[in-house]
């Protein structure tokens, strides 16, 4: 008997930052919407595995297993850790009948932040890569000129004007909006009826012509470390 397999993707939300306490000791935090979230070693490892990746559970298990030997004994299972991080909003999960549907479910409600817009954020990301054991020459590529596609340019141009979710970027592309630099212009692009909200727009864009190209552009930018994801 053939059973269809549901696709599930996970990814990280926010960005890494190192803080220093009164005794000069450093500790990791994850910043989401400018709010600091303390994490333990296991949570930091899982978040790092998911940062700039879209992974199925089996892939997470494999990559986490490669790090586990360098960590203190875990106090919880990997699944429990994933659930805890998801409940805290530090990672996101998408589910669908196909990989693309799971990807859209994952990204539709996440907000896109161009990394190039923040030098401090890019520097923090650079140091994170070094701490993760990435060679200096490879980590330095974070500062090199990227060559985005036309769709990716469109996503970046809109995201630099306003904090937009992937679904909202799709809606902007659907209506041909290029200027969302004010609240009035943004609302005009996004709201054309009495029932659209930031939550419902994810579902409204399911049949949009621009859903596939914009979703794939967002995914590509993320995998190339040009953006991070935030929550509103």
C-alpha positions in Angstrom: 0.0 0.0 0.0 1.4 3.4 -1.0 1.4 6.1 1.7 2.1 9.7 0.7 4.9 11.3 2.8 4.2 14.7 4.4 7.1 17.1 4.0 8.3 19.1 7.0 10.9 21.8 6.9 12.5 23.6 9.8 14.6 26.8 9.9 16.1 29.3 12.3 14.5 32.7 13.2 16.4 35.8 14.4 20.1 36.2 14.7 22.9 35.3 17.0 24.6 37.7 19.3 27.2 37.4 22.1 26.7 39.2 25.4 29.1 39.8 28.2 28.1 39.6 31.9 29.4 41.7 34.8 32.3 39.2 35.3 33.4 39.5 31.7 32.1 36.1 30.7 30.4 35.8 27.3 27.2 34.0 26.6 25.1 33.5 23.5 21.6 35.0 22.9 19.3 34.9 20.0 17.7 38.2 19.0 14.2 38.1 17.6 12.4 41.4 16.9 15.0 43.1 19.2 14.2 40.8 22.1 16.9 38.8 23.7 16.4 35.1 24.2 18.8 33.1 26.4 19.6 29.7 25.2 21.6 26.7 26.6 24.3 24.8 24.7 21.9 22.3 23.3 19.4 25.0 22.1 22.3 27.0 20.6 23.6 23.9 18.7 20.1 23.1 17.3 19.5 26.8 16.3 23.0 26.9 14.6 22.3 23.7 12.7 19.1 25.4 11.3 20.6 28.8 10.7 20.6 29.6 6.9 19.2 26.1 6.2 15.9 24.4 5.4 16.1 20.9 6.9 14.0 17.9 7.3 14.0 16.2 10.8 16.4 13.4 9.5 18.9 16.1 8.3 18.7 17.9 11.6 19.4 14.6 13.5 22.4 14.0 11.3 23.9 17.5 11.6 23.1 17.7 15.3 24.7 14.3 15.8 27.9 15.6 14.4 28.0 18.3 17.1 26.7 16.3 20.0 30.1 14.8 20.9 31.4 18.3 21.6 28.5 19.3 23.9 27.7 18.5 27.5 25.2 15.6 28.0 21.8 16.7 26.7 19.0 17.2 29.3 16.3 16.7 26.7 15.7 14.8 23.5 16.3 16.5 20.2 12.6 16.5 19.5 11.8 18.1 22.8 14.5 20.7 22.1 13.0 21.5 18.7 9.5 21.8 20.2 10.8 24.2 22.9 12.6 26.4 20.4 9.5 26.5 18.2 7.3 27.5 21.1 9.7 30.3 21.9 9.6 31.5 18.3 13.3 30.9 17.8 12.8 28.4 15.0 9.9 27.8 12.5 8.3 24.8 11.0 6.5 24.3 7.7 4.3 21.3 6.7 3.0 20.4 3.3 2.1 17.6 0.9 5.2 18.5 -1.2 8.5 20.2 -0.4 7.4 23.4 -2.0 4.1 23.5 0.0 6.1 22.9 3.2 8.5 25.7 2.2 5.7 28.1 1.6 4.0 27.1 4.9 7.4 27.8 6.6 8.2 31.1 4.9 4.7 32.7 4.3 4.4 34.3 7.7 8.1 35.0 8.4 9.4 38.5 7.9 12.4 39.1 5.6 15.3 41.3 6.8 18.1 42.1 4.3 21.4 41.4 6.1 23.3 44.0 4.0 21.3 46.7 5.6 22.9 46.3 9.0 26.7 46.3 9.4 26.6 45.4 13.1 24.3 42.5 12.2 26.7 41.4 9.4 29.7 41.7 11.8 27.9 39.6 14.4 27.1 37.0 11.8 30.7 37.0 10.6 31.9 36.2 14.2 29.3 33.5 14.5 30.6 31.8 11.4 34.2 31.9 12.8 33.0 30.5 16.1 31.2 27.7 14.2 34.6 26.7 12.7 34.0 28.2 9.3 37.4 29.1 7.7 38.2 32.9 7.7 38.3 33.1 3.9 34.9 31.5 3.6 33.4 33.6 6.4 34.7 36.7 4.7 32.5 36.0 1.7 29.7 37.5 3.7 31.0 40.9 2.8 31.6 40.2 -0.8 29.2 41.5 -3.5 26.3 39.2 -4.2 24.6 39.0 -7.6 20.9 38.5 -7.0 18.5 37.6 -9.8 15.8 40.1 -10.9 13.2 38.4 -8.5 15.7 38.6 -5.7 16.4 42.3 -6.4 12.6 42.8 -6.2 12.4 41.1 -2.8 15.4 43.1 -1.5 14.1 46.4 -2.8 10.7 45.9 -1.1 12.2 44.5 2.2 14.5 47.5 2.5 11.4 49.8 2.6 9.3 48.0 5.1 9.2 44.9 7.3 7.4 42.4 5.0 6.5 38.8 5.3 7.0 36.4 2.4 3.2 36.4 1.8 3.2 40.2 1.8 6.1 40.3 -0.7 4.0 38.0 -2.9 1.0 40.4 -2.6 3.2 43.4 -3.5 4.5 41.5 -6.6 0.9 40.5 -7.5 -0.3 44.2 -7.6 2.9 45.5 -9.0 3.8 47.6 -6.0 7.3 49.0 -5.9 7.0 51.9 -3.4 5.9 50.8 0.1 8.0 53.4 1.9 5.1 54.8 4.0 2.4 53.1 6.0 -0.2 54.6 3.6 1.5 53.1 0.5 2.1 49.8 2.2 -1.6 49.5 3.3 -2.7 50.4 -0.3 -0.6 47.6 -1.7 -1.6 44.9 0.9 -5.2 45.7 1.8 -7.7 45.7 -1.0 -10.7 44.3 0.9 -12.2 44.4 4.4 -11.0 41.0 5.6 -7.3 40.8 4.8 -5.0 40.7 7.8 -1.3 39.8 8.4 -2.4 36.3 9.3 -5.0 35.7 6.5 -2.7 37.0 3.7 -0.7 33.8 4.0 -3.7 31.8 3.0 -4.9 34.4 0.4 -1.7 34.1 -1.5 -1.9 30.3 -1.9 -3.3 30.7 -5.4 -1.3 33.8 -6.3 0.6 33.7 -9.6 3.7 35.2 -7.9 3.8 32.7 -5.0 6.3 30.3 -6.5 8.8 32.8 -7.9 8.8 35.1 -4.9 9.0 32.2 -2.4 11.9 30.7 -4.3 13.6 34.1 -4.4 13.3 34.5 -0.6 14.6 30.9 -0.1 17.6 31.5 -2.4 18.5 34.8 -0.7 18.3 33.0 2.7 20.5 30.1 1.7 23.1 32.6 0.3 23.1 34.4 3.7 21.7 37.6 2.2 18.7 37.8 4.6 17.5 36.6 8.0 14.0 35.8 9.2 12.2 37.7 11.9 8.8 37.7 13.6 6.6 40.8 13.9 
